[in-house]
Amino acid sequence: MGSCLGPSSCSFPGNRLPSRGEVLQVFLFHHKTQKEVLFAAAASTAEKVLEVWRRANTPTSDVSWVKKKILKLYEEYGALAKSKSRKTETEEMKRCIFRDSLEDMFDIVHSKAMEAKVPEEDKAFLEAQREDRQSCSMAGVDEKLKRATEEKRRKRQRMEEMKKKDVAASSSTLDRDVALDLDKNDLDFITDVKRICDDGLLGDQQPTFLELSPETWNTDSCFKCAKKQAGVLKVTNDLA
């Protein structure tokens, strides 16, 4: 059986979906050459198989199912290898069927892949690979995936730039509103103080504290009255 399989390999060609024979070769590399136990070799092989399938943009079965299918393939290979000395017509027929199947695609597509939202060209590629793996390659798939990835990156970059502009604009508007609000509050306070003084609440014998040096405010009766009046003013925090 080894002669029909060819030497083991550490990876897949990558331009087509893996065949049964290629999967078996990679598995034997991990199991025989790398000395990995069966389950570890199946896990290593499954990871590489799924990596190729992801490039094809086709939903696959979960990794545990893929590993089981790899081990089943190896079991089938092992059974025929043990019976290679048998020359009966039945055994020869089994070996012939197995050799022919090594060129078939190692199918791990999800059972509902054709119902999923997969582009029609990807579905067509999958069907072509199932019928004849040599009929097409993943070069077109890789180019399409590259374009889609680049477009996604540019879109994400545009969104980030728009967010930065929105944040900067909101911050500028907030700063302006706060400044205007503070200016208005200061003006209202000064107006109230002037009104208090002009109304004669502090007497007409002396100038208001606004006309005096700030160093004298603490001893000025006009300032003390205005301070008391300011203490009862209602303050509204529009930023809360």
C-alpha positions as CSV (number, residue, x, y, z in Angstrom):
1,M,0.0,0.0,0.0
2,G,2.9,2.3,0.6
3,S,3.9,2.4,-3.0
4,C,0.5,3.7,-4.2
5,L,0.5,6.3,-1.4
6,G,3.9,7.9,-1.9
7,P,6.2,9.5,0.7
8,S,4.8,11.2,3.8
9,S,4.6,14.9,3.8
10,C,4.5,17.6,6.5
11,S,2.1,19.9,4.7
12,F,-0.5,20.2,1.9
13,P,0.2,21.8,-1.5
14,G,-2.4,24.5,-0.7
15,N,-3.7,25.3,-4.1
16,R,-6.5,22.7,-3.9
17,L,-8.6,21.1,-1.1
18,P,-6.7,18.2,0.4
19,S,-7.3,14.7,-1.1
20,R,-7.6,11.6,1.0
21,G,-4.1,10.5,-0.1
22,E,-2.6,13.8,0.9
23,V,-4.3,13.7,4.3
24,L,-2.9,10.2,4.9
25,Q,0.6,11.3,3.9
26,V,0.5,14.2,6.4
27,F,-0.9,12.0,9.1
28,L,1.9,9.4,8.5
29,F,4.5,12.1,8.7
30,H,3.3,13.1,12.2
31,H,2.7,9.5,13.3
32,K,5.7,7.7,11.8
33,T,8.3,10.4,11.3
34,Q,7.5,12.8,14.2
35,K,6.6,9.8,16.4
36,E,3.4,11.3,17.6
37,V,0.8,9.0,19.0
38,L,-2.3,8.4,17.0
39,F,-4.6,11.0,18.6
40,A,-1.8,13.7,18.6
41,A,-1.0,13.0,14.9
42,A,-4.7,13.2,14.0
43,A,-5.0,16.6,15.8
44,S,-1.9,17.9,14.0
45,T,-3.2,16.8,10.7
46,A,-6.7,18.1,11.4
47,E,-5.3,21.5,12.2
48,K,-3.5,21.7,8.8
49,V,-6.6,20.4,6.9
50,L,-8.9,23.0,8.5
51,E,-6.4,25.7,7.7
52,V,-6.7,24.9,4.0
53,W,-10.5,24.7,4.1
54,R,-10.8,28.1,5.8
55,R,-9.1,29.6,2.8
56,A,-11.9,28.1,0.6
57,N,-14.5,30.0,2.7
58,T,-16.6,26.9,3.2
59,P,-18.2,25.8,6.6
60,T,-16.7,22.6,7.9
61,S,-17.5,20.1,10.5
62,D,-16.0,20.6,14.0
63,V,-12.4,19.5,14.7
64,S,-13.3,16.5,16.7
65,W,-15.3,15.0,13.8
66,V,-12.4,15.8,11.4
67,K,-9.9,13.9,13.7
68,K,-12.2,10.9,13.8
69,K,-12.4,10.8,10.0
70,I,-8.6,11.0,9.8
71,L,-8.3,8.1,12.2
72,K,-10.9,6.1,10.2
73,L,-8.9,6.7,7.0
74,Y,-5.7,5.5,8.7
75,E,-7.6,2.4,10.0
76,E,-8.8,1.6,6.5
77,Y,-5.2,2.0,5.2
78,G,-3.8,-0.2,8.0
79,A,-6.3,-3.0,7.3
80,L,-5.5,-3.2,3.6
81,A,-1.7,-3.0,4.4
82,K,-2.0,-6.1,6.6
83,S,-3.8,-8.0,3.9
84,K,-1.4,-7.1,1.1
85,S,-0.1,-10.7,1.0
86,R,-3.5,-12.0,0.1
87,K,-4.0,-12.3,-3.6
88,T,-7.7,-13.1,-3.7
89,E,-9.9,-11.3,-6.2
90,T,-11.8,-9.7,-3.4
91,E,-8.7,-8.3,-1.7
92,E,-7.3,-7.0,-5.0
93,M,-10.6,-5.3,-5.6
94,K,-10.6,-3.6,-2.2
95,R,-7.0,-2.4,-2.8
96,C,-7.9,-1.1,-6.2
97,I,-10.9,0.8,-4.9
98,F,-8.9,2.3,-2.0
99,R,-6.1,3.4,-4.4
100,D,-8.6,5.2,-6.6
101,S,-10.2,6.9,-3.6
102,L,-6.9,8.5,-2.6
103,E,-7.4,11.0,-5.4
104,D,-10.8,12.0,-4.0
105,M,-11.3,15.2,-2.0
106,F,-11.1,14.6,1.8
107,D,-14.6,15.9,2.3
108,I,-15.2,17.6,5.7
109,V,-17.7,20.1,4.6
110,H,-20.5,20.8,7.0
111,S,-23.8,19.0,6.3
112,K,-25.6,22.4,5.9
113,A,-22.9,24.2,4.1
114,M,-25.0,24.6,0.9
115,E,-27.8,26.1,2.9
116,A,-25.4,28.7,4.6
117,K,-24.7,32.1,3.3
118,V,-21.8,31.1,1.2
119,P,-21.0,32.9,-2.1
120,E,-22.1,31.0,-5.2
121,E,-18.6,30.9,-6.6
122,D,-17.3,29.2,-3.4
123,K,-20.1,26.6,-3.7
124,A,-19.2,26.1,-7.3
125,F,-15.5,25.6,-6.4
126,L,-16.5,23.0,-3.8
127,E,-18.6,21.1,-6.2
128,A,-15.8,21.2,-8.8
129,Q,-13.3,19.9,-6.3
130,R,-15.7,17.0,-5.4
131,E,-16.0,16.0,-9.0
132,D,-12.4,16.5,-10.2
133,R,-9.8,18.1,-7.9
134,Q,-7.6,18.9,-11.0
135,S,-10.3,20.9,-12.6
136,C,-9.6,24.1,-10.7
137,S,-7.3,25.5,-8.0
138,M,-7.6,27.9,-5.1
139,A,-5.6,30.7,-6.8
140,G,-8.8,32.6,-7.6
141,V,-10.2,31.9,-4.1
142,D,-7.0,33.2,-2.5
143,E,-7.2,36.4,-4.6
144,K,-10.8,37.0,-3.8
145,L,-10.1,36.4,-0.1
146,K,-7.2,38.9,-0.3
147,R,-9.4,41.5,-1.8
148,A,-12.2,41.0,0.7
149,T,-9.7,41.2,3.6
150,E,-8.2,44.4,2.3
151,E,-11.6,45.9,1.8
152,K,-12.5,45.0,5.4
153,R,-9.3,46.5,6.7
154,R,-10.0,49.8,4.8
155,K,-13.6,49.9,6.0
156,R,-12.4,49.4,9.6
157,Q,-9.8,52.2,9.2
158,R,-12.5,54.6,7.8
159,M,-14.8,53.8,10.8
160,E,-12.0,54.5,13.3
161,E,-11.2,57.8,11.6
162,M,-14.8,58.8,11.7
163,K,-15.0,58.0,15.4
164,K,-12.0,60.1,16.1
165,K,-13.5,63.0,14.3
166,D,-16.8,62.7,16.1
167,V,-15.0,62.6,19.5
168,A,-12.9,65.6,18.6
169,A,-16.0,67.5,17.4
170,S,-18.0,66.6,20.6
171,S,-15.1,67.7,22.8
172,S,-14.8,71.0,21.1
173,T,-18.5,71.7,21.3
174,L,-18.5,70.7,25.0
175,D,-15.6,73.1,25.8
176,R,-17.3,75.9,24.0
177,D,-20.6,75.3,25.8
178,V,-18.9,75.2,29.2
179,A,-17.0,78.4,28.4
180,L,-20.2,80.2,27.4
181,D,-22.0,78.9,30.4
182,L,-19.3,80.1,32.8
183,D,-19.2,83.5,31.1
184,K,-22.9,83.8,31.5
185,N,-22.9,82.8,35.2
186,D,-20.1,85.3,35.9
187,L,-22.0,88.0,34.1
188,D,-25.2,87.2,36.0
189,F,-23.4,87.3,39.3
190,I,-21.8,90.7,38.6
191,T,-25.1,92.1,37.4
192,D,-26.8,90.9,40.6
193,V,-24.2,92.6,42.7
194,K,-24.4,95.8,40.9
195,R,-28.2,95.7,41.2
196,I,-27.9,95.1,44.9
197,C,-25.6,98.1,45.3
198,D,-27.6,100.3,43.0
199,D,-30.8,99.6,44.8
200,G,-29.2,101.1,47.9
201,L,-29.2,97.9,49.9
202,L,-25.6,98.8,51.0
203,G,-26.1,102.5,51.4
204,D,-25.1,105.4,49.2
205,Q,-22.3,106.8,51.3
206,Q,-19.5,104.6,49.9
207,P,-18.5,103.1,46.5
208,T,-19.2,99.4,45.8
209,F,-16.5,96.9,46.4
210,L,-16.2,96.4,42.6
211,E,-14.7,99.8,42.4
212,L,-12.1,99.0,45.2
213,S,-9.0,96.9,45.3
214,P,-9.7,93.2,46.0
215,E,-7.3,93.4,49.0
216,T,-10.0,95.5,50.8
217,W,-13.0,93.4,50.0
218,N,-12.9,91.3,53.2
219,T,-13.5,94.5,55.3
220,D,-16.0,96.1,52.8
221,S,-19.6,95.9,53.8
222,C,-20.8,95.9,50.2
223,F,-18.7,92.8,49.5
224,K,-20.0,91.0,52.7
225,C,-23.5,91.7,51.6
226,A,-22.9,90.5,48.1
227,K,-21.2,87.4,49.4
228,K,-24.2,86.6,51.6
229,Q,-26.5,87.2,48.7
230,A,-24.4,84.9,46.4
231,G,-24.5,82.2,49.0
232,V,-28.3,81.7,48.5
233,L,-28.3,81.9,44.8
234,K,-29.5,78.7,43.0
235,V,-26.7,77.0,41.1
236,T,-27.6,74.6,38.2
237,N,-25.0,72.1,36.9
238,D,-25.9,71.6,33.3
239,L,-23.1,69.1,32.8
240,A,-24.4,66.6,35.4
